[in-house]
Amino acid sequence: MALLTDDFTGTNGDPWDSGKWTTYLDSGSIQDIQSNAGRQVTDGGYLDYCLAVATPAAVQDAEVLLSIDPNTANTGEQNEIVVLRGSGDESTNGEPTDGYELFCETRANAHGVALYRRIADSRSASLATTTSRSSNGVKFWVRMQVEDSGSDVIIRTKSWDDGAGEPGTWDIEYTDSSPGILLGATGTLHLVAQAGASEVVDNRIDDVTYSTLGTVETVIRPIADTAGTGWDTAPTASQSLYAQVDEETASDTDYIYATDPNP
């Protein structure tokens, strides 16, 4: 079930929708809408941040899909941190007190991704890493899932360059056998733009779909569409549509996101 969707349609300079997000800013940072995307801009200091916390009620097993567009030529460390099961707002440098954190590099010369466990405001050593994206400093997509499995927590992630099409397999599928208080915990989605160097971070967030993760798997399939003509393919009778992304260019690839009982 979709808990939150946001395509950040609005006038430049508008705040993020307060019905969907609670926002926290380091001094001098900016979080607003620009060119129909959610902009997060830090003011150039070390560990400066912008934080957006999804307002729907806390849930246990969840998934998020979103796009991230770095708008920078800087090469110092900077990230967009995607958090599921996040709890405790703005505890340290915009990060939650507890949760699973996916650090996505957004600097102009790197494109790595690293997964961490965060408990009581302390970040674990890296649980898993990947460099699956092929390009630095360009728009990319992230899908992340967190769910309990017995006494473990399973975290799955994938990321890919915009226009490349979503991979059919996970980049990271990590079984956390030492989840501590995160086992069975509820939390929400946090999005943190954070500077790991004294440089400005300017990340643009878009196409957010934040959902509960049930007994069926989330699947994605590309469909054919011509700009301005509407959708040529619809979900099958056995699927439940929860999001459409239509990029509306003459030769784009569009997507249907649906739950499928027999993926």
N, C-alpha and C positions, 0 to 999 in steps of 0.2 A: 504494500500500500504506500502510495506517495505521501510523504509527510510535508514536503516543501518542494516547490519548483520555482525557479526564478530566471528570467531572461534579461532582467535589469533594463527593461524598456523605460525610458524616462528622459527628462531634460538634463543636459549637461550641468553638473553642479548639484543636482538633487541628492539627498541622502539615500542610503539603502533603505528599503521598505522596512519600517519599524514593526510591521505586523509579521515579518518573517525573520528579522535579524535584530540582535542586540549588538551594538558596536562599541568598541573600546579603542582609544587612540593614545599612543605615546605623544608627548608634547611636540607640536609642530607637524605631525603626520596628518594625512588626508584620506578619507574614505568616502567616495561619492560615486555618482554615475557619470561616465564619459563614453560617448559614442555607443550607447546602449550596451555597456558592460559595467561591471562593478569594479571601480578603480580602488586600489590600495597603494598609497604612496607614503613611504617613510621620509623623514626629514634629513637623512644623511648621517645620523649618529650610529655608533656601534650598538647593536642589539635593539635598535629602534623597531617598532612594530605597529601594525594595524591588526585588529582582531574582530572577526564577526562570528557570533554564536547564533546558531539556528534556534528559533523560539519554540518549535513544537516540543511537546512533552518528551522527556527522556525515554529512550527505548534501549533494548538489549541488542538484538541482532539487527544489523542495518547495513545499507549500501549507499554509496554516493557516486554520482557521475557528474563531472564538471569539466569545463575547459579553462585553461590558464594561458594567458598571453603575456610574456615578459616584454616590457617596453623599456629596454635599457641597453646601453652599450658598455655598461660597467662590468668589470671582471672580478671584483671582490666578492666574497661569499655572500649569497643571498638566496632565500628560499621562500616558497609557498608551502606552509605546513598544513596538511589535510588531516584532521583528527576525527576519529569515531570513538564512541563511548567517552567523549570528553566531559569532564566535570570540574567545577572550580574555575571561575572566569578570571583571566588576567593575573594569574598568580606570579609568573616570572616571565618577563619579556614577551608577554602575550600568550604564552603557552598555558595549557590547563594544568590543574593539580594532578589529575589522573586521565589516562586515555591511551589509545594507540595512535602514534604520530607517524605520518608519512611525509618525510622531507623531500620536496621536489626542487632541485636546483633550477634557478631562473636567471643566473648570470649569463653573460654573453659568450662565455667560453667553456661551459659545462652543462651536462644534462643528466646527471645521476639522480637516483632515487634511493632513499634509505628508510627503513622501517625501525621504529623504536617503541618500547613500552615505557610509559611514564606513570609512576606511582608516588604519591606523597611529594609531588614537586621535584622528583628525581628521575632523570632519564637514564634508561638502561644503555648498555653497549648496543651497537647496531645489531638488530636481529637478522636482517637480510638487506642486500643491496642489489641494484640492477642499473644497467645503462642501456635499456631497451630502445629508448628514443634515439633517432639517428642524427638529430640536428640540435645545435645550440641556439638559444635566444629566439626561438620561434614558438608560435602557439601550439599547444599540445593538450591532450585529453588524459584524464585520470579516472579510473574506476577502482573503488576500494570496497571491500566487504569485511565485516567482522561478525563471527558467530561462535557460540559455544558448541562444544562437542564433547560430552561427558565431562571429564575434569580438565579439559584443554580448551583453549580459544584458538580458532583458526582465522588467520588474516590473509586475505587474497588481494593482490593489487595488480594493475596493469596500467601502462601509460604508452601513448603513441602520438606521433606527429599529426597535426591537423591535416586532413586530406588523405592520410595513409590508410584509413579504415581500421576498425578495432581488431586487434589480434584475437584469434580464437582460443588462445591459451593464456594462462596467468603468467606474468613475469615473476611474481612472488606468491607462493602459497606456503605460508609459514604456520606450523603448529606450535603454539606457545604452551609448553607443558609446565611453566612456572608463572601463571598469570596473576597469582596473588589475589588481591581484592578486585581485580578486573574480571575474574570469573563470575558470571551471573550478574555483573554490574550493569546498570543502565546509565546512559549518557546521551550526549547529542553531538551534532556536527559543529566543529570549530574550523575556521579558515584564518590562518595567520600568515601575513606577509612579514618577514623578519630579516633584518640586515645582520649578517655575520661579519661585516666589515663596515668601515665608516664611509659608506656610499649609499646613494638613494636607491631604494627598491621601488619599482613601479610595475605592479602586476595587475592585469585585467582579468577578472573572473566572469564567467558567463555559463549559460546553459546548465544550471545546477538542477539536478534531480536527486533528492534525498528521500530514501524509502526504507520501510521495514523490510527485513529479509525473512521470508516465510519458508514454507516447506517446498516451494518450487524455486527453480533457479531462474535468475535473470538472464535473458538472452537478447542479443542484438542481431539484426540482419539488415544489410543495406538494401535499398529499394531504388528503382528507377523513377526519376521525376524530371520533368522539364520545367525550367524556371517559370513561375507564374501560372502553371496549369493545374496545380493541386496534386494530390497523392494518387499514384498509379497502382499502389499495392496497399492493402489493409491487413491488419492482423487476421489470422485464421479464426475459425469459430471457437477453437480450443484455447485461444490466447486472450489475455486481458491487457489491453493497451494502457500504458501509463505515461508515455511521453512520445512526442514526435519532434524531430529536429529537421527543419527544411532550410537549407542554407541559401536557396534561391539564386543560384547562378546557372548559367546556361549548361555547364557540364559538371555540376556538382554531384556528389554522392550523398543521398539523404538516408535517414535512419528511422526505423521504428524500434522502440524499446518496449518489450512486453514480457509478461511472465508466461511461461509455457509449462504445463504439467508434464510434458514428455519431451524435455529438451534434448 
